[in-house]
Each structure stands twice: as C-alpha cells, then as structure tokens.
Amino acid sequence: MTTDVIVLGAGMVGTSAALQLAERGRRVTLVDRRGIGEETSFGNAGVIEREGLVPVGIPRDLVRLFRYALNLAPEVNYHPSFLPKIAPWLWRLFEATDRAGIEAYARAIDTLGRFAIPEHRRLAATAGVSDQFRETGWVRVYRTASGLARDADLHELATRFGIEYRRLDPEALRALEPDLKPVLHAGVLWPETQTVAWPEAVTKAYGERFQALGGTFARGDARSLRRVGETWVVSTEAGEVAAPTVVVALGPWSNDLLDRFRLSFPFAVKRGYHMHFGALRGARLSRPIVDVERGYCLTPMARGLRLTTGVEFADRDADPTPRQLEQLKPIARGLFPLGAELDPEPWLGRRPALPDALPIIGPAPGVPDMWLDFGHGHLGFTQGPISGRLIAEAITGEPTLVDLTPFRAERFGRR
C-alpha cells in the first residue's frame, strides 16, 4: 500500500498529527503496535493546561533533595540500580532549570500553550466529543505557606504572560470544593485550564475522525521502518506501507527507532501510575486537585476518581513498582474521602522527557523526509493537537502558526 505520509505512534501526539495531515488532504497511514490511545494517552490526568510555564525540574532546596536522595518523598521514586544510568540526565535537567532556563522554557512553551486549548476544542468539535470537555479549571492546593511560596515563579510568569489565576484561602477552597478536608493552607484556581472526562475516549475519537477523512490505521512495529530508495517502508499486519514522508511520534519509544538512523536524543522516561477510587458518603470533586507538596493529582473521571502519581525513575520496561501509590493512598484520603479501589491493579505509563523539558517538533537532522514530534513530557495530552498542527503545516509547506526554532532537534546536536 502506498500513501503520502506514515505516522508512527498513535498516542495523542501521533494521532493529532495524522488527523491534521488528513485535514490538509494528505493520504496518511497511522501505525502503532497497539490501538489508538492505549499507552500514555490512556492514563494521564486528562488535563489541557494553559499555565504549564515552569518545567518539572530538580529543586534547589537541600532538605527536599535529601528526601529525594533517601527515596522518602511520595512525589518521586527511583530504582537504586537505575540511578547511575539516569544521573547524567538529572544533572542536565538541573542545569537547564536554573532561572535563565526557566525563563527560556516559559517563553517557548507559552507559544504552544496559548493555542493548545483552542486547537483541542476545534478537533473535538469535528470529532464529536466536545461533551467530554469541562471548563471548570483545576486547583493547585498547598498544605503550607512555604509550599505556596515555592510556586512564586509560576505565579509571576503567569501574570507576565496574561494567564488568569485566582488565589483561594481555606474558606474559598471549601466553598469551591466542599468535600475537601480542612488540612490546607491555600489553593490557586487556574480557570483557563480545561479537563476531559476520559482521555482515551478523546484520543480514539480523534482517530475515528482521522479515518473518516480517509486515513488508515494499521497495527505494526515501527522498528521495521526502512529506507528503500527515496521511500519509507514499514511492515504492518495489513502488509507493507510505503510513503515518501514519515513522522516519528513514538514518545518514550522514539530512540528505539532513531538509533538506527544515527539519531539519538537525551531521553529520560518518567514512569507514573494511576488508580481509580470511589467516594465515600456521596462526596464529590468538581475539578482536578493537584496536591503540590505531595506530588499527585486527583481527577474526577468517567470511571471514578483517578489518582495519578508523580515521577518514577526506572528502566522503561522494568516491572511495575507502585510504591508511590501505596504512599499516596493515605495522604489522598486525608484530603478527600476516597472510597474503594475500582481497579484490580495500578496502571503504569511512561512519559518521554528531554532535559530542557521542551518537545522536539520538526525535521530530523540529516535524515531526508523524516519528521519528529515527541518529548512532550507531562504535557503530551495538552500539546498533541497544536504540535500536530505545526508538523502538518511544515510538511505541507504552510507557514507554521508558531516559530519552531526552540523545538528543533538540532539543539541536541547529531552524534
């Protein structure tokens, strides 16, 4: 089968790129070893952020660093055997998230953030899933004054970039979410951020819209990609697919393929877990709550209240070790009256992260007709539609809505 573009990876990022290309009249085949939206895009917090201006970095606070080093903090867990492998990446992250690095990150990421929600809502309308979206915002809550103070950079940047937020004292928090227990110092409501009731359903709906426009989805192994003359060929269950152009949107699996083309980027894979819970005595949560100092998010979902953990550093394919979830269950129950566990076991997902926390969006250095769209870290669900639009615009020769310079792969060199 021949087509115009092969897109490898059917998470929110790859599916959005395929849909955006199909909207521009390109024949596209979307390839994944699983179904659409069944990896990281299945298990996120379902949040489309407007205010993600500060990267998830390494604190400069020695007390917190000491707790991290001893593996005592519920917001971060690591496998000791993995530490020598991840240590150089952590150092690069530390260097990239100083004050100057945060400023550079905020300027770049805001160019995506200002279009992320409108582009999601446009695709959702065409895909018939606008009813999945909720305009309640979300709340970052703080247990101490020092915890609130540590987010001063975020608040200053949000003011500078014109992003609305509203500080809440304990009384205002209780008025907004009456079933939160009175253990909090303050909260900050971010009303522009939107959420969805079930992330997998949104990603799959975008995939169905893509197919309705004539796109093809095929199960296959992206690692079978090869160059035959001036054509890219990949093997799928439906047979070989050939196209002059390929988009790599494989998230944490991207380097598995790119190594073969002498492209390798400084990835870390941030693992994370989720589990769904009921609520006791009819308690309700109207919007996601981020317990900032404990590093988890509690989100009302179609299947119950989804508790998503912070970061686990471990080999990408290591067996699950949901230690953070066990630490967080009593902490979360101390904030909200969670009921029974609704899942037989925790879900494990993997987020692709680069040390400057920005994604790669653009052409592959030195590899003709290969385009890259990965490394979105904690913002893949948020940024999938806008980064897909940018890739589609670049491939089809349109002026890109956003300058791609900060997201180009060349910032990491070529081995």
Backbone hydrogen bonds, N-H to C=O, Kabsch-Sander energy under -0.5 kcal/mol:
donor,donor_aa,acceptor,acceptor_aa,energy
3,T,242,A,-2.3
4,D,27,R,-1.5
5,V,27,R,-1.9
6,I,245,T,-2.3
7,V,29,T,-2.7
8,L,6,I,-0.5
8,L,247,V,-3.1
9,G,7,V,-0.7
9,G,31,V,-3.3
15,T,11,G,-2.8
16,S,12,M,-1.8
17,A,13,V,-2.0
18,A,14,G,-2.5
19,L,15,T,-2.4
20,Q,16,S,-2.7
21,L,17,A,-2.2
22,A,18,A,-2.4
23,E,19,L,-2.4
24,R,20,Q,-0.8
24,R,21,L,-0.6
25,G,22,A,-1.8
26,R,21,L,-2.1
28,V,26,R,-0.6
29,T,5,V,-2.3
30,L,216,T,-3.3
31,V,7,V,-2.9
31,V,29,T,-0.5
32,D,218,A,-1.6
37,G,10,A,-2.8
38,E,35,G,-1.0
42,F,39,E,-2.0
43,G,39,E,-0.8
43,G,40,T,-0.6
48,I,194,Q,-3.5
49,E,47,V,-0.7
53,L,51,E,-3.1
57,G,55,P,-1.2
62,L,60,R,-0.5
65,L,61,D,-2.4
66,F,62,L,-2.3
67,R,63,V,-2.0
68,Y,64,R,-2.5
69,A,65,L,-2.8
70,L,66,F,-1.9
71,N,68,Y,-1.5
72,L,67,R,-2.7
73,A,67,R,-0.6
76,V,73,A,-1.1
77,N,311,V,-2.1
79,H,313,F,-2.3
82,F,79,H,-2.0
83,L,79,H,-0.8
83,L,80,P,-1.0
85,K,82,F,-0.6
86,I,82,F,-1.9
87,A,83,L,-2.1
90,L,86,I,-2.4
91,W,87,A,-2.1
92,R,88,P,-2.0
93,L,89,W,-2.4
94,F,90,L,-2.5
95,E,91,W,-2.4
96,A,92,R,-2.2
97,T,93,L,-1.0
97,T,94,F,-0.5
98,D,95,E,-0.9
102,I,98,D,-2.6
103,E,99,R,-2.1
104,A,100,A,-2.3
105,Y,101,G,-2.6
106,A,102,I,-2.8
107,R,103,E,-2.3
108,A,104,A,-2.0
109,I,105,Y,-3.4
110,D,106,A,-2.0
111,T,107,R,-0.7
111,T,108,A,-0.9
112,L,108,A,-0.7
112,L,109,I,-0.7
113,G,109,I,-3.0
114,R,110,D,-2.2
115,F,112,L,-1.4
116,A,112,L,-1.1
117,I,113,G,-0.7
119,E,115,F,-2.2
120,H,116,A,-2.1
121,R,117,I,-2.8
122,R,118,P,-2.1
123,L,119,E,-2.3
124,A,120,H,-3.0
125,A,121,R,-2.1
126,T,122,R,-1.9
127,A,123,L,-2.0
128,G,124,A,-0.7
128,G,125,A,-0.7
129,V,124,A,-2.5
130,S,124,A,-0.5
132,Q,129,V,-1.9
133,F,130,S,-1.6
134,R,195,T,-2.9
137,G,193,T,-0.7
138,W,190,W,-1.1
139,V,288,P,-2.3
140,R,188,V,-2.4
141,V,139,V,-0.6
141,V,290,V,-3.1
142,Y,186,A,-2.9
148,L,144,T,-1.7
149,A,145,A,-2.3
150,R,146,S,-1.6
151,D,148,L,-1.4
152,A,149,A,-1.8
155,H,151,D,-2.1
156,E,152,A,-2.6
157,L,153,D,-2.6
158,A,154,L,-2.5
159,T,155,H,-2.1
160,R,156,E,-2.1
161,F,157,L,-2.5
162,G,158,A,-0.5
162,G,159,T,-0.8
163,I,158,A,-2.9
164,E,162,G,-0.5
166,R,189,L,-2.2
168,L,187,G,-3.3
173,L,169,D,-2.5
174,R,170,P,-2.2
175,A,171,E,-1.9
176,L,172,A,-1.9
177,E,173,L,-3.1
180,L,177,E,-1.9
181,K,335,L,-3.0
183,V,181,K,-2.6
185,H,142,Y,-2.5
186,A,142,Y,-1.7
187,G,168,L,-2.2
188,V,140,R,-2.3
189,L,166,R,-2.9
190,W,138,W,-2.8
193,T,190,W,-0.7
194,Q,48,I,-1.9
195,T,134,R,-2.0
196,V,46,G,-2.2
197,A,132,Q,-1.7
201,A,198,W,-0.5
202,V,198,W,-1.4
203,T,199,P,-2.4
204,K,200,E,-2.8
205,A,201,A,-2.0
206,Y,202,V,-2.2
207,G,203,T,-1.9
208,E,204,K,-2.5
209,R,205,A,-2.3
210,F,206,Y,-2.2
211,Q,207,G,-2.0
212,A,208,E,-2.2
213,L,209,R,-1.3
214,G,211,Q,-1.7
215,G,210,F,-2.2
216,T,28,V,-2.4
218,A,30,L,-2.7
220,G,32,D,-1.2
221,D,235,S,-0.7
222,A,220,G,-0.7
224,S,221,D,-2.1
225,L,222,A,-2.0
226,R,233,V,-2.2
228,V,226,R,-0.5
228,V,231,T,-3.2
229,G,227,R,-0.5
231,T,228,V,-1.7
232,W,243,A,-3.4
233,V,226,R,-2.6
234,V,241,V,-2.3
236,T,239,G,-1.0
237,E,219,R,-3.0
239,G,236,T,-1.7
241,V,234,V,-2.7
242,A,1,M,-2.8
243,A,232,W,-2.3
245,T,4,D,-0.9
246,V,369,D,-2.2
247,V,6,I,-2.9
248,V,371,W,-3.2
249,A,8,L,-2.6
249,A,247,V,-0.7
253,W,250,L,-2.4
254,S,251,G,-1.9
256,D,253,W,-0.6
257,L,253,W,-0.8
257,L,254,S,-1.1
258,L,254,S,-2.4
259,D,255,N,-2.1
260,R,257,L,-1.3
261,F,258,L,-1.8
262,R,259,D,-1.5
263,L,258,L,-2.1
267,F,265,F,-2.5
268,A,353,A,-2.3
270,K,268,A,-0.6
270,K,351,R,-2.7
271,R,269,V,-0.8
271,R,312,E,-2.6
272,G,349,G,-2.2
274,H,347,W,-1.7
275,M,307,L,-1.4
277,F,305,L,-1.9
278,G,340,A,-2.3
280,L,337,P,-2.8
282,G,279,A,-0.6
283,A,280,L,-2.3
289,I,298,L,-2.5
290,V,139,V,-3.0
291,D,289,I,-0.7
291,D,296,Y,-2.1
292,V,141,V,-1.6
292,V,290,V,-1.5
294,R,291,D,-1.5
295,G,291,D,-1.6
296,Y,291,D,-1.0
297,C,308,T,-2.0
298,L,289,I,-2.6
299,T,297,C,-0.5
299,T,306,R,-2.5
301,M,304,G,-2.7
302,A,197,A,-2.3
304,G,301,M,-1.2
305,L,277,F,-3.0
306,R,299,T,-3.2
306,R,304,G,-0.7
307,L,275,M,-3.0
307,L,305,L,-0.6
308,T,297,C,-2.6
308,T,306,R,-0.7
309,T,273,Y,-2.6
311,V,75,E,-2.0
312,E,271,R,-2.1
313,F,77,N,-2.8
314,A,269,V,-0.6
314,A,312,E,-0.7
318,A,315,D,-2.0
323,R,321,T,-2.5
324,Q,321,T,-0.5
326,E,322,P,-1.5
327,Q,323,R,-2.0
328,L,324,Q,-2.5
329,K,325,L,-2.0
331,I,327,Q,-0.7
332,A,328,L,-3.5
333,R,329,K,-2.3
334,G,330,P,-1.3
335,L,332,A,-1.4
336,F,332,A,-2.5
338,L,336,F,-2.3
339,G,278,G,-3.2
342,L,276,H,-3.0
343,D,276,H,-0.6
347,W,274,H,-2.6
349,G,272,G,-3.1
351,R,270,K,-2.5
353,A,268,A,-2.6
357,A,354,L,-2.2
360,I,374,F,-3.2
361,I,359,P,-0.6
361,I,407,F,-2.1
362,G,372,L,-2.3
364,A,370,M,-2.9
367,V,364,A,-1.6
370,M,367,V,-1.4
371,W,246,V,-2.7
372,L,362,G,-3.6
373,D,248,V,-2.4
374,F,360,I,-1.8
377,G,352,P,-2.4
379,L,376,H,-2.5
380,G,377,G,-0.8
383,Q,379,L,-3.0
384,G,380,G,-1.6
387,S,383,Q,-2.9
388,G,384,G,-2.4
389,R,385,P,-1.9
390,L,386,I,-2.1
391,I,387,S,-2.4
392,A,388,G,-2.4
393,E,389,R,-2.8
394,A,390,L,-2.5
395,I,391,I,-2.6
396,T,392,A,-2.2
397,G,394,A,-0.8
398,E,393,E,-2.3
407,F,404,L,-1.6
408,R,405,T,-1.4
411,R,408,R,-1.3
412,F,409,A,-2.2
413,G,410,E,-1.7
